[in-house]
Amino acid sequence: MATLLCSLGRFSFRWRRHVLVLWAGLLALAAVFAARAPAPLPDDFSMPGTEAQRATTCSTPASPA
């Protein structure tokens, strides 16, 4: 493992400008994909008639806002 990390460090130092450009490109690509990501799913799921839903309905007015 130490040999692999030493080789990786030597490569990264030798080609530091190329490695920097690669990391900047990956960061830009991640930003593009993050901007195009869909909106989060809604979390207002309910199942009327279940015991848990009745408990939630009953306790909502009593709890402080």
Buried (B, 14 or more C-beta within 10 A) or exposed (E): EEEEEEEEEEEBEEEEEEEEEEEEEEEEEEEEEEEEEEEEEEEEEEEEEEEEEEEEEEEEEEEEE
